[in-house]
Amino acid sequence: MKNHKILITGGAGYIGSHTVIKLLELGFSIVILDNFSNSTYRIIKKIKEITNKNFEIIKGDITDRRILKNIFKKYKIKSVIHFAGLKSVNESDKFPLSYYENNVIGSINLIKEMELANIKNLVFSSSATVYGNQNNHLYKEDAPLSPINTYGRTKLIIEEILRSICNIDPEWRAIIFRYFNPIGAHESGLIGDNPINCPNNLLPFICQVAIGKRKKLFVFGDDYPTSDGTGKRDYIHVEDLANAHALSINYFEKTNNSFSVFNLGTGKSFSVLEVIKAFEEATSIKIPYQIVKRRDGDVCESLADPSKAKLELGWEAKFDLKRMCIDSWRWQSINPKGI
């Protein structure tokens, strides 16, 4: 594994940093490329503190092909794990050009430079948002794809680009991971979800209310056709996601599949109010909240069928919602102002 050098774009981000730790612990050699637009360089110090290992870190953007070209020229990269990109559903519909430029054009730049360097192993960080809002909320990988927001559309476009490349060049290996709703934090409490601005995801917002950074939680809609009227999601611990990425590198070596898609979720969904209750029970902290109107681009329910990942990757989620809440709160309480 020491000879298997991996470029991780967006490696200082939430899921990226946890994946870097897992891969370093397994003995892989890592190069991180990150522009730190939604993270901080202090994350790098935390990764080194946790792992006691060194790795290469480059500040730059995937929209800059010169940086990518120099990386592939300098380092003997064998695989790329691609996290880099803008990720707010709500923001994406307000600034669609920024999302297409960063997510789609940036990914095209990356893929072009990989081809020029003859590097053809890519793990892509996609999203359950590619499924859109369908009558059947349990999603298999072969379900129809119809994203209802700009963020999801950028992810689907990149998926289709990779599918086309793999169809014409059998040497390519692309693994698509469709995340459901990542939450939780590293058990050390040293790294976690560290949004620079207002959190877009539920549990970081809950944690900021619990620590006193925000007065109350806004619950977007209570008129969905669910048990309590609030939207339901399949929440997955970020450490489980990191484990899936570690398994993906070995999967490159053993599969004949050029293009593979996997859902990463638990197969269980929880409403917003259920998550609030679980957090209160796990921490003994009361969370004040206010019901407001629905957000554009939100779906009623999103639930993974993760059976394919278990069958082909040997992966399944290990952590339950209580553990996700405990780890998230440990991170927030240790880092009340973030990193």
Residue, then its C-alpha position, 0 to 999 in steps of 0.5 A: m500500500k505504501n506504493h499506492k499513492i492517492l490524490i484526494t481532492g477536497g481532502a481537508g473537507y468534512i468527509g475528505s479529512h476523515t477519509v484521509i485519516k483512514l487511508l493513512e492508518l491503513g498505510f497509503s501514501i496521500v496527496i491532498l489538494d484543497n482550496f480551503s474555501n469551506s475548510t481551514y488549514r488547521i484541519i491538516k494539523k489535526i489529521k497529523e495529530i491523530t495519525n502521527k503521519n506525514f503527507e503532502i498538502i497542496k493549496g489549489d483548485i481543480t479549476d486550475r489545470r496547471i496545478l493538476k498537471n504539476i501534481f501528476k508530473k511530480y507525484k506517482i499518483k495511482s488513484v484519485i478520490h474526488f471530493a472537491g466541489l461546492k455542496s449546498v443544495n439551497e445555495s446551488d439554486k441561487f448561484p447555479l453558474s458557480y456550481y456548474e463551474n466548480n463542480v462540473i468544469g472542475s471535474i472535467n479538468l481533473i479527468k482530462e489531466m488524469e487521462l494525460a497522465n495515464i491515471k485511470n482509477l477515480v472514486f467520485s463523491s456523488s450524492a443521493t440528490v441525483y434520485g430527486n423526489q420520487n414516489n418510492h423513497l427507497y432508492k436502489e442504484d438502478a432507480p430513475l435519476s431526476p435531481i430537482n436542484t442544481y447541486g444534484r444536477t451537477k453530480l449527475i452530469i459528472e456521473e454521466i461523463l465518467r460513465s461515457i469515458c468508461n464505456i469507451d476506454p476499458e482501462w478506466r475504473a470509476i467508482i461512484f459513491r452516492y452518499f445519503n446524509p453524512i453526520g458524526a465526527h471522528e471519535s477523538g473529537l479533534i475533527g468533525d463537520n466544520p462549516i465556515n458559514c451557516p450549516n446546511n445540514l441538520l446535525p451541525f445546526i443542532c450542535q450549534v444550538a446546543i453549544g449556544k452559538r445559535k438560539k434555535l433550530f429552524v425546521f423546514g416544513d411540517d406538512y410532508p406526508t411522513s409520520d410527524g410531517t417533517g422530512k425524513r433522511d437516511y443518516i450515515h456516520v462519516e466514519d462509515l463513509a471513510n471505511a467505504h472509500a478505503l475499501s474502494i481502493n482494493y476494489f480497483e484491484k479485484t473488479n473487472n467492472s469499469f463503472s460501478v455505482f454504490n449507495l452509501g447509507t444505513g437503510k433506515s430513515f429518521s425525521v427531523l423531529e426524531v433526530i432532535k429527540a435522539f440528540e436530546e436523549a444522547t446529550s440531555i440537552k434540550i433543543p429549541y426549534q421553530i417550524v418554518k416553511r419548506r426549503d426549495g429543493d428539499v425532498c420528502e424522504s430519502l432512504a438508501d438500499p445499501s445491499k449492493a455495497k455490502l455484496e460487492l464491496g463488503w461494506e455496511a454501516k456500523f454506527d447507529l443514530k445515537r452514536m452519530c449524535i454522541d460523536s457530533w456533540r463531542w466534536q462540538s463541545i471540544n471545539p465550541k467555535g469550530i477549528 
